[in-house]
Amino acid sequence: MRLKGKVAVVTGSASGIGKATITRMAREGASAVVTDVNAERIKEVVREIEGAGGTAMDFKADVTKRPEVKALMEATVKRFGRIDILVNNAGVTRHKPFLDLTDEDWDFVLAVDLKGVFNCIQAAAPFMMEQRYGKIVNISSVAGIGASARGAGRANYEAAKAGVVQLTKTFARELGPYGVNVNSVAPGSVHTPMTHTGRGEDAARHLEHKSQLCVLRRIGQVEDIANAILFLASDESDFISGQTLRVDGGRTDML
């Protein structure tokens, strides 16, 4: 087991990439902390992990609220004694042409997708620094690294995800001397519940279009991203930090 004896916290792990990641980590031997704003769904994920023989706890937390994030990390250490892995996966979208974006549209996406990453690292880092070990994986997007030239209506999301890439570099430099690796994963088009957000009946057409932008000619599955996250969270990535791994099926629209 690649994560035997490790303690992993994955935000936004009630569904999608987050759920695939935390359940995979549990299968690899990690004690799993399932956290999201959806209390019922995180309990379901915990039951699934425990039913498969794993160890898990649920903790409802909103990553935009520092007191809740602080309580999450403290509860993790109280239960398991340490935090080895943090995956900042919680994310939202608000698709609108930029001329139609309201303050609330902008602030909501930036608060979850960027500030939430900062809040979680700030709360978890002291524990990792003290134990002189940690693996932090932030979830960015190809939309944040200039690979979404054909996209539109995502100024808030793309700005947030670009910020995640830069936060990754900054925290890698600041935490590296303490034995903490900080990297990010930039998924391409992946079939998750968020794929359908704001698209309605256009979701199928969107997925087909995106599949044609990949040299592998398919949409990513949540397991594809979870596999990459697992690598960066394992000791196999000990000499990698400050990097963004693009997991996009070979996008052909990169700048």
C-alpha positions in Angstrom: 0.0 0.0 0.0 1.5 3.3 -1.1 0.0 5.4 1.7 0.1 3.0 4.6 0.2 4.9 7.9 -0.5 8.3 6.2 -3.4 10.7 7.1 -5.0 12.4 4.1 -7.4 15.3 4.0 -9.2 16.0 0.8 -11.5 19.0 0.5 -14.6 18.8 -1.7 -14.6 15.0 -1.3 -18.3 14.4 -1.3 -18.3 13.8 -5.1 -16.4 13.9 -8.3 -12.6 14.1 -8.3 -12.5 14.6 -4.5 -14.5 11.5 -3.8 -12.4 9.4 -6.3 -9.2 10.7 -4.7 -10.1 10.1 -1.0 -11.5 6.6 -1.7 -8.4 5.7 -3.7 -6.2 7.0 -0.9 -8.1 4.9 1.6 -7.6 1.8 -0.6 -3.9 2.6 -0.5 -3.8 2.5 3.3 -4.4 6.2 4.3 -6.6 7.2 7.1 -9.1 9.4 5.2 -10.7 12.7 6.2 -13.7 13.3 4.0 -14.7 17.0 4.1 -17.2 19.1 2.1 -20.1 21.5 2.8 -22.5 18.6 2.1 -22.8 16.8 5.5 -24.9 13.9 4.3 -22.8 13.1 1.3 -19.6 13.0 3.2 -21.1 10.6 5.7 -22.0 8.4 2.7 -18.4 8.4 1.5 -17.2 7.5 4.9 -19.6 4.6 5.1 -18.3 3.5 1.6 -14.7 3.6 2.8 -15.3 1.8 6.0 -17.4 -0.8 4.2 -14.4 -1.6 2.1 -12.2 -2.0 5.2 -10.7 1.5 5.3 -10.5 4.1 8.1 -12.2 7.4 7.7 -13.9 10.4 9.4 -16.2 13.0 8.1 -16.0 16.7 8.9 -18.3 19.4 7.4 -16.3 22.5 6.6 -16.6 25.5 4.3 -13.1 26.2 2.9 -13.9 29.9 2.7 -14.3 30.2 6.4 -11.0 30.2 8.4 -12.5 29.1 11.7 -14.1 26.0 10.1 -10.9 25.1 8.3 -8.8 25.5 11.4 -11.3 23.3 13.3 -11.0 20.7 10.5 -7.2 20.4 10.8 -7.4 20.3 14.6 -10.0 17.6 14.5 -7.8 15.6 12.1 -4.8 15.8 14.4 -6.9 15.0 17.5 -8.3 11.9 15.8 -5.2 10.6 13.9 -2.3 12.4 15.5 -0.9 14.1 12.3 -1.7 15.4 8.8 0.5 14.0 6.0 -1.5 14.8 2.9 -3.7 17.7 2.0 -5.5 17.8 -1.3 -7.2 21.2 -2.1 -9.9 20.1 -4.4 -13.0 22.1 -3.4 -14.2 24.2 -6.3 -17.1 25.9 -7.9 -18.0 27.6 -11.2 -20.2 30.4 -12.3 -20.2 30.4 -16.2 -21.2 33.9 -17.5 -19.9 36.3 -20.1 -17.5 38.7 -18.3 -19.8 41.6 -19.0 -22.6 39.9 -17.1 -20.5 38.9 -14.1 -21.7 40.4 -10.8 -19.6 41.1 -7.7 -21.2 38.0 -6.1 -20.3 35.8 -9.1 -16.7 36.9 -8.9 -16.3 36.8 -5.2 -17.9 33.4 -4.7 -15.7 31.6 -7.2 -12.5 33.4 -6.0 -13.4 32.7 -2.4 -13.8 28.9 -2.9 -11.3 28.2 -5.7 -8.4 30.4 -4.5 -8.9 31.7 -1.0 -10.1 28.3 0.1 -6.7 26.8 -1.0 -4.8 29.5 0.9 -7.0 28.9 4.0 -6.4 25.2 4.0 -2.7 25.4 3.5 -2.3 28.0 6.2 -4.2 25.9 8.7 -2.5 22.6 7.8 1.1 23.8 7.3 2.0 24.3 11.0 1.4 20.6 11.7 3.3 19.5 8.6 6.2 21.9 9.5 6.4 20.5 13.0 6.6 16.9 11.8 8.9 18.0 8.9 6.8 16.1 6.4 3.9 16.8 4.2 2.4 16.5 0.7 0.1 19.2 -0.5 -1.6 18.9 -3.9 -3.7 21.8 -5.2 -6.2 21.3 -8.0 -5.9 23.9 -10.7 -7.1 23.5 -14.3 -5.9 23.8 -17.8 -8.1 26.9 -17.8 -5.5 28.4 -15.4 -2.4 27.8 -17.5 -3.4 29.1 -20.9 -4.8 25.9 -22.3 -8.4 27.0 -22.7 -8.3 29.4 -25.5 -11.6 28.3 -26.9 -13.4 28.7 -23.6 -15.6 31.7 -22.8 -17.6 32.9 -19.8 -15.1 31.8 -17.2 -13.1 34.8 -16.3 -13.6 34.3 -12.6 -12.8 30.6 -12.7 -9.7 31.0 -14.9 -8.4 33.8 -12.8 -8.8 31.7 -9.6 -7.2 28.6 -11.2 -4.2 30.7 -12.4 -3.8 31.9 -8.9 -3.7 28.4 -7.6 -0.7 27.7 -9.9 1.1 30.7 -8.4 0.2 29.8 -4.8 1.6 26.4 -5.5 5.0 27.8 -6.4 5.0 30.3 -3.5 4.1 27.7 -0.9 6.6 25.2 -2.4 9.4 27.7 -1.8 8.2 28.6 1.7 7.5 25.0 2.9 10.3 23.2 1.1 12.8 23.7 3.9 10.4 21.9 6.3 10.2 18.8 4.1 6.8 19.7 2.6 6.2 19.2 -1.1 3.6 21.4 -2.7 2.4 20.6 -6.3 -0.7 21.1 -8.3 -2.7 19.1 -10.9 -4.3 20.8 -13.8 -7.1 18.6 -15.2 -8.5 19.0 -18.6 -12.1 18.2 -19.4 -13.3 15.6 -16.9 -16.7 14.2 -16.5 -17.9 15.3 -13.1 -21.1 16.8 -11.7 -19.6 20.2 -12.2 -19.4 19.5 -15.9 -23.1 20.0 -16.1 -23.2 23.2 -14.0 -24.9 26.0 -15.9 -24.9 24.0 -19.2 -28.2 22.1 -19.0 -28.9 20.3 -22.3 -25.7 21.6 -23.8 -23.6 19.4 -21.5 -23.4 16.5 -23.9 -22.4 18.7 -26.8 -19.8 20.3 -24.6 -18.3 17.0 -23.7 -18.1 15.8 -27.3 -16.5 19.1 -28.3 -13.9 18.8 -25.5 -13.1 15.2 -26.4 -12.1 16.3 -29.9 -9.5 18.8 -28.4 -7.6 15.9 -26.8 -5.2 13.7 -28.8 -6.6 10.7 -26.9 -10.1 11.6 -28.2 -11.9 11.1 -24.9 -13.1 13.0 -21.8 -11.1 12.4 -18.7 -12.6 10.3 -15.8 -12.3 11.2 -12.2 -10.0 8.2 -11.7 -7.6 9.7 -14.2 -7.1 12.7 -12.0 -7.1 10.7 -8.8 -4.2 8.6 -10.1 -2.1 11.7 -10.7 -3.0 13.1 -7.3 -2.0 9.8 -5.7 1.4 10.0 -7.3 2.1 13.5 -6.0 0.8 12.6 -2.6 3.0 9.5 -2.3 6.7 9.2 -1.4 7.3 8.5 -5.1 7.2 12.2 -5.7 9.7 13.2 -3.0 11.9 15.2 -5.3 9.1 17.1 -7.0 7.8 20.4 -5.7 6.4 23.6 -7.1 5.2 21.9 -10.3 1.9 21.8 -12.1 1.1 18.4 -13.7 -1.3 18.8 -16.7 -3.6 15.8 -16.9 -5.6 16.6 -20.0 -5.5 13.7 -22.5 -3.1 15.7 -24.7 -5.0 18.9 -25.3 -4.5 20.4 -28.8 -5.6 23.9 -28.0 -2.7 24.8 -25.7 -1.2 28.3 -26.0 
